[in-house]
Amino acid sequence: MSLRAGKPREVPAETVRVARAAFPKGSLAIRVRDELGTLFCDEEFAGLFPARGKPAWSPGRLAFVLVWQFVEGLTDRQAAEAVRARIDVKYALGLELGDPGFDHSVLSEFRDRLIAAEAGRQVLDGILDAARERGLIKPGGRARTDSTHVHGAARELNWLEHVAETLRSALNALAEAAPEWLVEVAEPDWFHHYATRAEESRFPQARSQRTEVGLRIGADGMRLLQAVVRADGADWLRVLPEVEALRQIWVQHFHLVEEEVARRGSKDRPPGALRLVSPYDIEARCGRKNDTRWDGYKVHLTETCEPDAVHLITNVVTTAGAVSDDRMAAVVHNGLAARGLLPAEHWVDAGYANALALAAAHQDHGVALHGPLKAVTSAQSQGEATYGQDAFAIDWDQHQVTCPNGKTATSWRDARSQAGLPVIRVQFPLHDCRTCTMRADCLGSTNRRYRELTLRPETEYEALRQARALQQTDEWKERYKIRAGVEGTISQGVLRCDLRRSRYRGLAKTSLQHQLTGAAINLARIDAHLTGTPRARTRTSHFAALRPAEPVDGAKQHSPN
């Protein structure tokens, strides 16, 4: 297909007349078109189409339909039917009343084009650009970010189903790619065990018998992998995605012990970030947050939170489920900077806040990052904290550290932490620590002979120290309440757009889904702003409303035991 870009589309007069008569009070689609105009132009997507071929349906209109799907929770068929049959949608798209629309398969093809060109964020940007032109959003101010889990489209599997389905997937791929070769290498009982889905099998209940079944599947998969490696002139079999998935998952679960297949122990498996959780979605990973565990992805939403303005989502980032939040502050800030929507203050939860993130936000983007810092748990920092790290005087220029008793460290060297981050190792002389009268309190352990400190680089150390001091103030604690509002955004995404379930397989497609979700929530919020619909208030139960006011003098109230 090729693109035949047209001029900006005016709404046909007959469509206007009928829409006004059918919707005298307007509708979301009509108000969006009236207030924001044409959100997407065909020229914006010109790079997605070749110069020759059959003319494609307007990509600008298709982009709007993709967003509209998530505004109303429509499938591809329902969205195509809405374009064909609904007056308000025709009004928003600038179509004649008799326009037949398009086949629903066009939406899937257009999504593939967006994914191939990594153009998903263009859709969210189109909504934000229109909002910026009308003064609904501007850089600076305050923003807040939080993440939530996203279950993958593939069903979660137990370990027996996991290995059985992985082997079955590889056999099906090889049966299609090299049927004659597979017939020669396949064992007769493979057709009995792997011809149907694992969920249709009845695995034994006894643990010993389940272990035996697992080892049998492991041995069969190992024989298949060895046959693929030995195949003459068929190196291309090894690079089939299903065969590569089989190899990786077998590394996760099995190894050879004296030429026999054995199951790996839990401590002998690859890191969670590398483990495949399904042969049908090889980019999904197992995530864990507090008591929540899931297989799939994670999405990070950033929104504005000025009290007198509409709250709009300004950045959406999707990662594998195993990626920790503490790596994401810089990624979010880079995305906001690319859009020209960096906030002056950025409020996050404890998962994002760390010394490196605080310093980088200020140095690279001029953003004040606010989030609860993890408590210091070393023995020296408890109680009076007389010998905690903050009690030591640091001369960054002279590379010297002085302890509370006036002794100076003799060793200052650059090193790396276990996470690979730059740190400074400081060591005090053994003879000074041995004769110190406060040795037990300072070392915190009878096994230590001298005091050592691990310092972050100066900018990170100072950012951390200042942030800890600020977070002890009542003013900061009161202002931090603003971050809680992002939970409502996640709730809106879950209830309206099914945010916590991926519609598609793979990180790229799931990321596009989340960009469309952010754009859909923005359209709904802009419409609520235009109609004067107030934001929902925080729900308070009848019992919680009876809570007595806190004493003015700050006296503590003791609950009965």
SESE-858288 format. One record per residue (C-alpha): x, y, z. Coordinates in steps of 0.05 Angstrom, whole numbers, padded with zeros to 5 digits, always signed. Example, Ala and Ser with C-alpha at 12.3 -4.5 7.8 and 13.67 -1.06 7.14 Angstrom:
+00246-00090+00156/+00273-00021+00143/
REM end
This chain:
+00000+00000+00000/+00021+00072-00013/+00002+00138+00020/-00038+00191-00017/-00036+00246+00034/-00094+00295+00031/-00107+00364+00057/-00132+00375+00129/-00203+00347+00131/-00264+00391+00144/-00326+00357+00170/-00377+00351+00113/-00437+00396+00121/-00487+00339+00120/-00448+00302+00174/-00448+00365+00216/-00523+00374+00208/-00542+00303+00226/-00492+00300+00284/-00519+00364+00315/-00589+00338+00309/-00572+00269+00337/-00527+00296+00393/-00556+00364+00414/-00513+00363+00477/-00452+00336+00440/-00411+00274+00455/-00339+00259+00472/-00320+00247+00399/-00356+00311+00375/-00326+00354+00430/-00256+00328+00417/-00262+00346+00343/-00291+00415+00358/-00239+00433+00411/-00176+00398+00387/-00189+00396+00312/-00153+00344+00269/-00107+00308+00317/-00066+00269+00266/-00046+00288+00195/-00029+00237+00141/+00039+00270+00129/+00061+00250+00199/+00059+00177+00179/+00087+00184+00108/+00150+00145+00127/+00108+00083+00142/+00086+00072+00070/+00122+00059+00004/+00117+00107-00055/+00079+00058-00099/+00021+00012-00090/-00053+00013-00075/-00074+00076-00037/-00080+00064+00037/-00137+00086+00081/-00119+00152+00115/-00066+00137+00169/-00085+00200+00206/-00156+00174+00214/-00130+00104+00231/-00087+00133+00287/-00149+00166+00317/-00188+00100+00311/-00132+00063+00348/-00138+00113+00406/-00214+00110+00403/-00210+00035+00413/-00181+00046+00482/-00228+00103+00499/-00287+00056+00492/-00253-00012+00500/-00268-00036+00429/-00240-00095+00390/-00215-00085+00319/-00282-00109+00291/-00322-00064+00337/-00278-00004+00321/-00286-00014+00246/-00361-00022+00256/-00363+00044+00296/-00330+00080+00237/-00380+00050+00190/-00443+00061+00232/-00435+00116+00285/-00450+00188+00268/-00406+00219+00323/-00345+00178+00301/-00356+00199+00229/-00359+00271+00254/-00293+00263+00292/-00260+00233+00230/-00290+00283+00181/-00324+00229+00140/-00386+00231+00096/-00446+00196+00126/-00444+00144+00070/-00370+00128+00077/-00363+00052+00084/-00300+00056+00127/-00250-00001+00123/-00241-00075+00138/-00221-00089+00210/-00156-00123+00188/-00130-00055+00167/-00121-00036+00240/-00075-00096+00253/-00033-00079+00192/-00028-00006+00213/-00005-00026+00283/+00049-00069+00252/+00073-00009+00211/+00075+00035+00274/+00114-00019+00311/+00164-00030+00255/+00179+00045+00252/+00178+00053+00328/+00126+00107+00317/+00079+00089+00374/+00097+00150+00415/+00076+00195+00356/+00004+00179+00374/+00010+00202+00446/+00050+00263+00422/-00007+00282+00375/-00055+00289+00434/-00003+00327+00476/+00013+00375+00419/-00060+00391+00411/-00068+00402+00486/-00006+00446+00487/-00033+00490+00431/-00095+00503+00472/-00058+00518+00536/-00079+00455+00572/-00008+00433+00586/+00060+00467+00593/+00130+00450+00618/+00150+00462+00689/+00104+00454+00748/+00095+00386+00781/+00090+00315+00755/+00085+00247+00787/+00103+00176+00764/+00086+00106+00785/+00088+00037+00755/+00041-00023+00754/+00046-00095+00732/+00020-00120+00665/+00003-00193+00653/+00027-00220+00587/-00023-00244+00534/+00003-00316+00540/-00026-00358+00596/+00019-00368+00657/+00046-00439+00660/+00072-00484+00715/+00139-00515+00703/+00114-00580+00672/+00068-00542+00625/+00125-00494+00610/+00174-00547+00586/+00121-00589+00551/+00092-00530+00513/+00162-00506+00494/+00180-00573+00464/+00112-00578+00429/+00122-00508+00400/+00191-00526+00373/+00164-00591+00343/+00108-00554+00307/+00156-00503+00279/+00203-00557+00254/+00145-00597+00225/+00127-00536+00183/+00199-00518+00164/+00230-00587+00153/+00177-00642+00157/+00218-00696+00123/+00277-00685+00169/+00233-00685+00231/+00200-00751+00212/+00269-00784+00211/+00291-00758+00280/+00225-00759+00319/+00215-00815+00369/+00150-00854+00361/+00123-00835+00430/+00133-00760+00415/+00069-00761+00374/+00032-00787+00435/+00061-00738+00485/+00067-00673+00445/+00014-00675+00391/-00036-00637+00435/-00031-00580+00484/-00002-00593+00552/-00064-00566+00586/-00103-00623+00556/-00058-00674+00590/-00067-00700+00660/-00001-00695+00696/+00006-00741+00757/-00008-00713+00826/+00050-00747+00863/+00113-00705+00865/+00159-00763+00848/+00117-00780+00787/+00115-00707+00765/+00190-00704+00771/+00195-00767+00728/+00151-00735+00674/+00192-00672+00675/+00257-00710+00666/+00226-00749+00608/+00207-00683+00574/+00277-00656+00588/+00309-00717+00556/+00265-00712+00495/+00281-00639+00486/+00355-00652+00494/+00353-00705+00440/+00317-00657+00393/+00368-00602+00405/+00425-00650+00392/+00392-00673+00328/+00386-00600+00305/+00460-00588+00319/+00480-00650+00280/+00435-00635+00220/+00479-00631+00158/+00468-00569+00115/+00410-00546+00157/+00442-00493+00201/+00380-00450+00189/+00341-00497+00235/+00380-00471+00295/+00358-00399+00285/+00284-00415+00284/+00254-00373+00341/+00219-00434+00371/+00283-00475+00370/+00322-00419+00403/+00268-00413+00455/+00274-00488+00468/+00349-00481+00477/+00343-00423+00526/+00288-00454+00567/+00326-00520+00571/+00386-00482+00598/+00339-00453+00651/+00311-00520+00674/+00359-00576+00657/+00432-00596+00654/+00472-00659+00643/+00499-00698+00703/+00542-00756+00681/+00508-00756+00613/+00439-00759+00645/+00388-00702+00642/+00374-00672+00710/+00333-00614+00734/+00371-00553+00757/+00366-00530+00828/+00333-00462+00843/+00401-00430+00857/+00432-00458+00794/+00386-00422+00745/+00399-00359+00705/+00379-00292+00734/+00305-00275+00731/+00316-00220+00680/+00341-00273+00631/+00290-00328+00643/+00236-00340+00590/+00168-00351+00622/+00131-00374+00559/+00152-00401+00491/+00096-00359+00461/+00120-00292+00488/+00195-00295+00493/+00202-00222+00516/+00157-00229+00577/+00192-00237+00644/+00173-00254+00714/+00163-00192+00757/+00156-00185+00832/+00134-00124+00872/+00121-00134+00946/+00073-00194+00949/+00051-00188+00876/+00083-00236+00825/+00066-00238+00751/+00092-00260+00683/+00094-00203+00632/+00113-00130+00632/+00112-00066+00673/+00086+00003+00652/+00109+00070+00680/+00059+00128+00675/+00078+00201+00686/+00024+00255+00692/+00019+00328+00707/-00012+00345+00775/-00024+00420+00779/-00085+00432+00823/-00117+00483+00776/-00106+00446+00710/-00126+00382+00674/-00081+00324+00693/-00052+00294+00629/-00006+00234+00619/+00058+00261+00590/+00102+00199+00585/+00091+00124+00581/+00147+00072+00586/+00139-00003+00581/+00192-00052+00604/+00198-00126+00618/+00169-00147+00685/+00238-00160+00716/+00264-00088+00706/+00269-00052+00773/+00239+00017+00783/+00305+00045+00809/+00333+00045+00738/+00275+00083+00708/+00280+00155+00733/+00331+00175+00680/+00291+00140+00625/+00228+00178+00645/+00265+00245+00647/+00295+00232+00578/+00226+00219+00550/+00198+00282+00581/+00257+00323+00556/+00246+00298+00485/+00174+00323+00489/+00194+00389+00521/+00151+00373+00582/+00201+00367+00639/+00171+00386+00706/+00205+00429+00759/+00185+00379+00813/+00177+00304+00801/+00143+00263+00856/+00155+00188+00857/+00152+00130+00906/+00210+00096+00941/+00223+00050+00882/+00250+00107+00838/+00287+00148+00890/+00361+00136+00900/+00425+00177+00903/+00442+00168+00830/+00372+00187+00807/+00369+00249+00851/+00436+00275+00827/+00424+00259+00753/+00355+00291+00753/+00383+00356+00780/+00448+00357+00739/+00421+00333+00672/+00351+00363+00671/+00344+00413+00728/+00288+00371+00759/+00278+00365+00834/+00263+00291+00844/+00224+00276+00908/+00213+00206+00935/+00222+00170+01002/+00292+00144+01009/+00307+00075+01036/+00325+00075+01110/+00398+00066+01131/+00401-00002+01166/+00474-00006+01189/+00484-00017+01263/+00525+00047+01270/+00467+00089+01244/+00416+00065+01295/+00397+00102+01359/+00437+00166+01367/+00474+00150+01302/+00539+00176+01334/+00581+00135+01288/+00537+00133+01226/+00565+00155+01160/+00538+00226+01168/+00579+00234+01231/+00644+00231+01193/+00674+00296+01164/+00691+00289+01091/+00741+00333+01054/+00726+00319+00982/+00783+00362+00955/+00837+00331+00998/+00808+00260+00995/+00806+00255+01071/+00755+00230+01121/+00757+00246+01195/+00720+00205+01247/+00681+00235+01306/+00742+00222+01351/+00789+00262+01306/+00825+00205+01271/+00838+00211+01196/+00831+00155+01145/+00895+00135+01108/+00863+00100+01048/+00818+00132+00995/+00807+00093+00931/+00758+00090+00874/+00721+00024+00866/+00656-00007+00840/+00596-00032+00880/+00565-00100+00870/+00517-00067+00821/+00576-00040+00781/+00566+00033+00803/+00625+00078+00821/+00638+00084+00896/+00695+00107+00941/+00726+00059+00992/+00754+00093+01054/+00794+00055+01107/+00819+00078+01175/+00887+00055+01203/+00885-00009+01243/+00927+00020+01300/+00879+00079+01309/+00818+00034+01313/+00852-00017+01358/+00867+00034+01413/+00801+00073+01406/+00758+00072+01469/+00694+00075+01426/+00716+00017+01381/+00656-00027+01396/+00604+00027+01381/+00640+00049+01318/+00654-00019+01286/+00586-00049+01304/+00615-00119+01302/+00668-00157+01341/+00692-00189+01277/+00716-00123+01247/+00785-00097+01262/+00780-00028+01233/+00727+00020+01206/+00712+00023+01132/+00665+00070+01095/+00635+00063+01025/+00619+00131+00998/+00581+00151+00935/+00612+00204+00890/+00607+00274+00918/+00546+00298+00878/+00506+00236+00896/+00528+00238+00969/+00507+00310+00977/+00442+00299+00940/+00426+00241+00986/+00445+00279+01049/+00403+00339+01031/+00343+00297+01011/+00345+00258+01076/+00345+00322+01116/+00288+00352+01075/+00245+00290+01082/+00246+00296+01158/+00207+00361+01155/+00131+00364+01164/+00125+00409+01103/+00156+00357+01057/+00113+00301+01086/+00050+00343+01074/+00071+00359+01002/+00087+00287+00987/+00013+00270+00992/+00007+00295+00921/+00040+00232+00895/-00018+00188+00917/-00062+00216+00862/-00025+00175+00809/-00058+00113+00838/-00124+00141+00811/-00093+00145+00742/-00072+00072+00745/-00142+00054+00768/-00172+00092+00710/-00126+00057+00662/-00144-00011+00691/-00219+00000+00692/-00226+00036+00626/-00170+00008+00583/-00153-00059+00616/-00083-00033+00630/-00059-00094+00669/-00070-00143+00613/-00031-00141+00548/-00074-00150+00486/-00014-00171+00445/+00049-00213+00450/+00118-00180+00453/+00147-00118+00485/+00139-00074+00423/+00065-00089+00414/+00051-00082+00489/+00088-00015+00489/+00044+00010+00432/-00017-00012+00471/+00006+00030+00530/+00020+00091+00487/-00051+00085+00460/-00078+00076+00531/-00043+00141+00553/-00072+00178+00493/-00142+00150+00507/-00140+00172+00580/-00118+00241+00559/-00177+00247+00511/-00225+00226+00566/-00194+00277+00614/-00195+00333+00564/-00269+00319+00552/-00282+00319+00627/-00246+00386+00631/-00287+00415+00574/-00353+00393+00606/-00333+00415+00675/-00337+00345+00704/-00301+00347+00772/-00248+00296+00789/-00271+00240+00834/-00256+00252+00908/-00218+00203+00950/-00266+00151+00977/-00274+00150+01053/-00313+00095+01088/-00367+00112+01138/-00324+00086+01195/-00262+00123+01174/-00303+00188+01172/-00314+00180+01247/-00239+00185+01262/-00228+00237+01316/-00185+00298+01300/-00112+00296+01321/-00097+00331+01387/-00073+00402+01378/-00017+00395+01429/+00010+00334+01392/-00003+00288+01451/-00002+00215+01431/-00065+00174+01432/-00056+00102+01454/-00101+00048+01425/-00124-00008+01472/-00083-00072+01469/
REM end
